[in-house]
Amino acid sequence: MNDCKKVSVLIPAYNAASYIASAIESVLAQDYKNIEIIVINDGSTDATAQILAPYLDRVTVVNKKQGGIGSARNLGHQHATGNYIAWLDADDIAYKHRISIQVAVLEALPSLVLACSDFSAFNQHGERFPFYSSNYYSQLKDTDCKHAFFNQLDDLTINNKTFRIYSDNILSELVFGNFIHPPTVMFRSELLPLVGTLNEDISSSVDWLYLTRLAKLGRFGYIDSELIDYRISDTQLSSVSSHPLKPLNVLRVYAEIVQQNEAAITSNPKRHSLFLAELQLSAANSMVEVDKLMSFKFLLKSLRGWWVRFQQLKVLLKIILPRWLLLAKRKVLD
């Protein structure tokens, strides 16, 4: 394949000493060679810097104070010199053909602003889970992403293999929940001035907001193939168990999305009301052991979008019960 187009692979890293080498090695092993790797060390306090040291002749390392995923990606964008921007998380592994396939798709389909894909997952026990997107994203649990959200199909032959590419303008769906896996994303760097920067004031879920801005600019392409291995871990930023405030961040991000996409939101007021209630209930549940008063306030707000449901009664019970009884109940269940 012609490697004339340069790809900037951005890898934010915070305390990633245990796995950052695997992520870097997976990019160095790509069958597409015109790549620059930029690791943004987001104020790591572990041995991440030492692990990165042997790669300094092949990888650009940008060190910064800890600021979260938004500021890390923004800094990576500033240093990128490629025609395409590819995101990868420090604990994930890219398939060797990931970059070549995505470049081929974006070159063959110039109307696309972004190419993403499905992904496999693995855990610390060595278990593997193929085509994991429908397990990971609630929007995909009861539907087929390819047919529900993308109405155009193109078959492309890349490296003697045929890939199915689904594409569409998906903003009207994306505003009601993300189903694009950020570490699988590649987009055109020429769009950076148009889409602006990621929000740096919210510590998680800002990728979703950024993707809605990209979706305003054109069609997204979904490659019906696994292009990365996603690491399942309780310590990662997407885990609510280790980051109980994450649902609050999701609510803040959704408020930004509503403000920036008024037409898409107001065209479906019932869906907005139900989705907001779902987010508020999730926030109430996550805050039970942190701040019961705040939890109760979110629970009351969720009643505006729903009649009383079983999930709301469960959260109310958690709020009423003393903390020691909740902990005892959890130990019994564990």
C-alpha positions as CSV (number, residue, x, y, z in Angstrom):
1,M,0.0,0.0,0.0
2,N,1.1,3.6,-0.7
3,D,2.2,5.1,2.6
4,C,2.4,8.7,1.4
5,K,-0.1,10.0,3.9
6,K,1.3,10.5,7.4
7,V,-0.6,9.3,10.4
8,S,-0.2,10.8,13.9
9,V,-1.0,8.2,16.5
10,L,-1.8,9.9,19.9
11,I,-1.5,7.9,23.1
12,P,-2.4,9.8,26.3
13,A,-0.8,8.0,29.3
14,Y,-1.4,8.5,33.1
15,N,0.3,6.0,35.4
16,A,0.4,3.5,32.5
17,A,3.7,1.8,33.3
18,S,2.2,-1.7,33.4
19,Y,0.9,-1.5,29.8
20,I,2.1,1.5,27.8
21,A,4.9,-0.6,26.2
22,S,2.4,-3.0,24.7
23,A,0.4,-0.1,23.2
24,I,3.6,1.4,21.6
25,E,4.8,-1.9,20.3
26,S,1.5,-2.5,18.6
27,V,1.9,0.7,16.7
28,L,5.5,0.1,15.9
29,A,4.5,-3.2,14.4
30,Q,1.9,-1.7,12.0
31,D,2.1,-2.8,8.3
32,Y,1.7,0.9,7.5
33,K,5.0,2.7,8.1
34,N,4.4,6.5,7.7
35,I,3.5,6.9,11.3
36,E,4.5,9.3,14.1
37,I,3.8,8.1,17.6
38,I,3.1,10.8,20.2
39,V,2.7,9.8,23.8
40,I,1.3,12.4,26.1
41,N,2.5,11.7,29.7
42,D,-0.2,13.3,31.7
43,G,1.6,13.8,35.0
44,S,2.2,10.2,35.7
45,T,3.6,9.4,39.2
46,D,4.6,5.8,38.5
47,A,7.3,4.4,36.3
48,T,5.7,5.5,33.0
49,A,8.6,7.8,32.2
50,Q,11.2,5.1,32.7
51,I,9.2,2.7,30.5
52,L,9.1,5.3,27.8
53,A,12.8,6.1,27.9
54,P,14.0,3.2,25.6
55,Y,11.5,4.4,22.9
56,L,12.6,8.1,22.7
57,D,14.4,7.5,19.4
58,R,11.1,6.3,17.8
59,V,8.4,8.0,19.9
60,T,7.7,11.6,20.7
61,V,7.0,12.0,24.4
62,V,5.3,15.1,25.6
63,N,5.3,15.6,29.4
64,K,2.7,17.7,31.1
65,K,1.0,18.2,34.5
66,Q,-2.0,16.0,35.1
67,G,-5.0,17.6,33.4
68,G,-7.2,14.7,32.2
69,I,-8.0,13.2,28.9
70,G,-9.2,16.4,27.3
71,S,-6.0,18.4,27.9
72,A,-3.9,15.3,26.9
73,R,-5.6,14.9,23.6
74,N,-5.5,18.6,22.9
75,L,-1.7,18.7,23.5
76,G,-1.3,15.7,21.2
77,H,-3.3,17.5,18.5
78,Q,-0.9,20.5,18.8
79,H,2.1,18.3,18.3
80,A,0.7,16.2,15.5
81,T,2.1,16.7,12.0
82,G,0.2,13.9,10.1
83,N,-2.5,14.1,7.5
84,Y,-4.6,11.8,9.8
85,I,-5.1,11.7,13.5
86,A,-5.5,8.3,15.2
87,W,-6.4,7.9,18.8
88,L,-5.3,5.0,20.9
89,D,-5.4,4.5,24.7
90,A,-2.4,3.5,26.7
91,D,-3.9,0.3,27.8
92,D,-5.1,-0.9,24.4
93,I,-3.4,-2.8,21.6
94,A,-3.8,-1.9,17.9
95,Y,-4.1,-4.8,15.3
96,K,-1.1,-4.7,12.9
97,H,-3.4,-3.6,10.0
98,R,-5.4,-1.0,11.9
99,I,-3.7,2.1,10.4
100,S,-3.5,0.8,6.8
101,I,-7.1,-0.1,6.7
102,Q,-8.3,3.2,8.1
103,V,-6.1,5.2,5.8
104,A,-7.4,3.2,2.8
105,V,-11.0,3.8,3.9
106,L,-10.5,7.5,4.3
107,E,-8.7,7.8,1.0
108,A,-11.3,5.8,-0.9
109,L,-14.3,7.6,0.6
110,P,-13.4,11.3,0.7
111,S,-16.8,12.3,2.0
112,L,-16.0,10.7,5.4
113,V,-14.6,12.9,8.1
114,L,-13.8,10.0,10.4
115,A,-13.4,6.2,10.3
116,C,-14.0,4.0,13.4
117,S,-14.5,0.3,13.9
118,D,-15.6,-2.5,16.2
119,F,-13.1,-3.9,18.7
120,S,-12.3,-7.0,20.7
121,A,-11.7,-7.0,24.5
122,F,-9.6,-9.0,27.0
123,N,-9.3,-9.1,30.7
124,Q,-6.6,-9.8,33.3
125,H,-7.5,-13.5,33.3
126,G,-6.7,-13.9,29.6
127,E,-10.4,-14.2,28.6
128,R,-11.2,-12.7,25.1
129,F,-14.4,-11.2,23.9
130,P,-14.9,-10.7,20.1
131,F,-16.9,-7.8,18.6
132,Y,-17.3,-6.2,22.0
133,S,-19.0,-2.9,21.0
134,S,-22.5,-4.2,21.6
135,N,-21.5,-5.3,25.1
136,Y,-19.8,-2.0,25.9
137,Y,-22.3,0.6,24.6
138,S,-25.8,0.6,25.9
139,Q,-27.1,2.1,22.6
140,L,-26.0,-1.1,20.8
141,K,-27.4,-3.7,23.2
142,D,-30.8,-4.0,21.6
143,T,-30.0,-3.0,18.1
144,D,-27.5,-3.5,15.3
145,C,-25.3,-0.5,15.1
146,K,-24.5,-1.0,11.4
147,H,-28.1,-1.0,10.2
148,A,-29.6,1.3,12.8
149,F,-27.2,4.2,12.6
150,F,-25.5,3.9,9.2
151,N,-27.6,3.7,6.0
152,Q,-24.9,3.4,3.3
153,L,-22.7,0.4,2.7
154,D,-19.5,0.2,0.7
155,D,-17.4,-2.9,0.2
156,L,-13.7,-2.1,-0.1
157,T,-10.9,-4.5,-1.0
158,I,-7.9,-3.6,1.2
159,N,-4.7,-5.8,1.2
160,N,-6.6,-8.5,-0.7
161,K,-9.4,-8.7,1.8
162,T,-12.9,-7.2,1.5
163,F,-14.1,-4.9,4.3
164,R,-17.7,-3.7,4.8
165,I,-17.9,0.1,5.5
166,Y,-21.1,1.5,6.8
167,S,-21.5,5.3,6.8
168,D,-23.9,8.1,7.5
169,N,-24.5,11.4,9.1
170,I,-25.0,10.2,12.7
171,L,-25.3,13.5,14.7
172,S,-29.0,12.9,15.5
173,E,-28.2,9.6,17.2
174,L,-24.8,10.5,18.7
175,V,-26.3,13.4,20.8
176,F,-28.3,10.8,22.7
177,G,-25.3,8.7,23.8
178,N,-21.9,7.7,22.4
179,F,-21.5,4.5,20.5
180,I,-18.2,5.4,18.7
181,H,-15.2,3.8,20.5
182,P,-12.6,6.6,20.9
183,P,-9.5,4.4,20.7
184,T,-10.7,3.2,17.2
185,V,-11.1,6.7,15.8
186,M,-9.1,8.1,12.9
187,F,-10.0,11.5,11.4
188,R,-8.6,14.1,9.0
189,S,-6.2,16.5,10.7
190,E,-7.4,19.4,8.4
191,L,-10.5,19.4,10.5
192,L,-8.8,20.3,13.8
193,P,-9.3,24.1,13.4
194,L,-13.0,23.6,12.5
195,V,-13.8,21.3,15.4
196,G,-11.9,23.1,18.1
197,T,-10.5,21.7,21.3
198,L,-11.7,19.1,23.8
199,N,-13.2,20.3,27.0
200,E,-10.5,20.4,29.7
201,D,-12.7,21.2,32.6
202,I,-14.4,17.8,32.8
203,S,-12.2,14.8,33.6
204,S,-14.0,12.1,31.6
205,S,-16.5,11.6,28.8
206,V,-15.3,14.6,26.8
207,D,-14.5,12.4,23.8
208,W,-18.3,12.1,23.3
209,L,-18.7,15.9,23.1
210,Y,-15.8,16.1,20.7
211,L,-17.2,13.4,18.4
212,T,-20.5,15.3,18.2
213,R,-18.6,18.3,16.9
214,L,-16.9,16.1,14.3
215,A,-20.3,14.6,13.3
216,K,-21.5,18.1,12.4
217,L,-18.8,18.3,9.7
218,G,-19.8,15.2,7.7
219,R,-20.3,11.4,7.6
220,F,-18.7,8.9,9.9
221,G,-17.6,5.5,8.5
222,Y,-17.9,2.4,10.6
223,I,-15.5,-0.5,9.6
224,D,-17.2,-3.8,10.3
225,S,-14.1,-5.4,11.7
226,E,-12.1,-5.4,14.9
227,L,-9.1,-3.1,14.8
228,I,-8.0,-2.9,18.4
229,D,-7.9,-5.0,21.6
230,Y,-9.5,-3.2,24.4
231,R,-8.3,-3.9,27.9
232,I,-11.0,-4.5,30.5
233,S,-10.0,-3.2,34.0
234,D,-11.6,-1.8,37.1
235,T,-9.0,0.9,37.3
236,Q,-9.6,2.5,33.9
237,L,-11.3,5.8,33.5
238,S,-14.4,4.3,32.0
239,S,-15.0,2.1,35.0
240,V,-17.8,3.5,37.3
241,S,-16.7,1.2,40.1
242,S,-13.4,3.0,40.5
243,H,-14.6,6.4,39.3
244,P,-18.0,7.0,41.1
245,L,-18.1,10.6,39.8
246,K,-18.0,9.6,36.2
247,P,-21.9,9.7,35.8
248,L,-21.7,13.3,37.0
249,N,-19.2,14.0,34.2
250,V,-21.5,12.4,31.7
251,L,-24.3,14.7,32.8
252,R,-22.1,17.7,32.4
253,V,-21.0,16.6,29.0
254,Y,-24.6,16.0,28.0
255,A,-25.5,19.5,29.1
256,E,-22.8,20.9,26.8
257,I,-24.1,18.7,23.9
258,V,-27.7,20.0,24.5
259,Q,-26.4,23.5,24.4
260,Q,-24.4,23.0,21.2
261,N,-27.0,20.9,19.3
262,E,-30.3,22.5,20.1
263,A,-32.0,21.6,16.8
264,A,-31.1,17.9,17.1
265,I,-32.3,17.7,20.7
266,T,-35.6,19.7,20.4
267,S,-36.6,17.6,17.4
268,N,-37.0,14.6,19.8
269,P,-38.1,16.1,23.2
270,K,-39.4,12.8,24.6
271,R,-36.2,11.0,23.9
272,H,-34.3,13.9,25.5
273,S,-36.4,13.7,28.6
274,L,-36.0,9.9,28.9
275,F,-32.3,10.0,28.3
276,L,-31.7,12.8,30.8
277,A,-33.7,10.9,33.4
278,E,-31.6,7.8,32.8
279,L,-28.4,9.9,33.3
280,Q,-29.8,11.5,36.4
281,L,-30.7,8.1,37.9
282,S,-27.2,6.8,37.1
283,A,-25.7,9.8,38.9
284,A,-28.0,9.2,41.9
285,N,-26.9,5.6,42.1
286,S,-23.2,6.4,41.9
287,M,-23.5,9.1,44.6
288,V,-25.3,7.0,47.2
289,E,-22.1,6.2,49.2
290,V,-20.5,9.6,48.5
291,D,-23.3,12.2,49.2
292,K,-26.7,10.9,50.0
293,L,-28.4,14.3,49.8
294,M,-27.0,14.9,46.3
295,S,-28.0,11.3,45.4
296,F,-31.6,12.1,46.5
297,K,-31.7,15.3,44.5
298,F,-30.7,13.5,41.3
299,L,-33.2,10.8,42.1
300,L,-36.0,13.4,42.3
301,K,-34.8,15.0,39.0
302,S,-35.0,11.6,37.3
303,L,-38.8,11.4,38.2
304,R,-39.4,14.3,35.7
305,G,-38.6,12.0,32.8
306,W,-40.0,8.7,34.1
307,W,-42.9,7.5,36.2
308,V,-41.6,5.6,39.2
309,R,-39.6,2.6,38.1
310,F,-38.0,-0.4,39.9
311,Q,-34.5,1.1,39.4
312,Q,-35.5,4.3,41.1
313,L,-37.0,2.4,44.1
314,K,-33.7,0.5,44.4
315,V,-31.7,3.7,44.6
316,L,-34.2,5.1,47.1
317,L,-33.7,2.0,49.3
318,K,-29.9,2.5,49.1
319,I,-30.3,6.1,50.2
320,I,-32.6,5.2,53.1
321,L,-30.5,2.3,54.4
322,P,-27.5,3.1,56.7
323,R,-24.1,2.8,55.1
324,W,-23.0,-0.1,57.3
325,L,-26.0,-2.2,56.2
326,L,-25.2,-1.5,52.5
327,L,-21.6,-2.6,53.0
328,A,-22.8,-5.7,54.8
329,K,-25.2,-6.5,52.0
330,R,-22.5,-6.1,49.4
331,K,-20.1,-8.4,51.3
332,V,-22.8,-11.1,51.4
333,L,-23.4,-10.7,47.6
334,D,-19.7,-10.9,46.9
